[in-house]
Amino acid sequence: MPAELASAVRSLAPVLGAAGDAGVELLALVWGPRFDRAHGLALAAQLPSAPAAALHAAADRFDRLHRGQQQRLRRLLCATIAHAPHPADRR
C-alpha cells in the first residue's frame, strides 16, 4: 500500500476499529473508481484531531493509481479481511 494511503488508514484506525467491521469501512473508501472522500471525512470527523489533510493526500494518491493498481489494492484488502478474525470473535 502506498505510504500516503497507509498513513491515512493508520490515522483512521481508531474510528475504523470502533465501526465494528473495520475492513468493510476501509473497502468502502476504495471500492469505487475514486476514493470516497465524503465517507472518509465523515469517519475522520469522529476523531478529536481529524486527519483531513492526510485523508485528502491518501485520496489523491489512490485516484492517481492506475486502474489495475487500484484493483490490486482492493484484492489485497479483501484477502486481509478474509483472514482477519471477526470482531465478535475477539473476546
C-alpha positions, -999 to 999 in steps of 0.1 A, spaced: 0 0 0 15 34 -9 28 54 20 1 81 19 -27 56 19 -11 36 47 -6 67 68 -42 78 63 -55 43 72 -34 43 104 -48 77 114 -83 64 109 -76 32 128 -95 43 160 -126 51 141 -123 20 118 -119 -2 148 -149 13 166 -171 9 134 -175 -28 142 -161 -41 109 -130 -20 100 -124 -40 69 -158 -32 54 -153 5 62 -119 5 46 -131 -12 15 -160 13 13 -133 40 9 -116 24 -21 -144 3 -37 -153 28 -65 -131 43 -92 -123 72 -69 -115 73 -32 -147 81 -13 -137 114 3 -171 121 18 -171 88 37 -135 92 47 -141 128 60 -172 116 79 -151 89 96 -123 115 103 -148 139 118 -153 114 146 -117 119 158 -106 147 181 -77 156 157 -93 149 123 -66 139 98 -83 157 69 -50 166 52 -37 130 54 -70 117 42 -70 141 12 -34 131 4 -44 94 5 -74 100 -17 -53 119 -42 -27 91 -42 -54 64 -47 -70 84 -75 -37 86 -93 -31 48 -92 -38 30 -125 -70 10 -126 -50 -23 -122 -32 -9 -92 -64 1 -76 -78 -33 -82 -47 -50 -68 -51 -29 -36 -88 -40 -33 -78 -76 -37 -51 -73 -10 -76 -57 13 -102 -84 6 -75 -111 13 -65 -94 46 -102 -91 57 -109 -127 48 -80 -138 71 -87 -115 100 -108 -126 129 -143 -114 131 -147 -86 157 -172 -107 176 -146 -134 180 -121 -111 197 -131 -118 232 
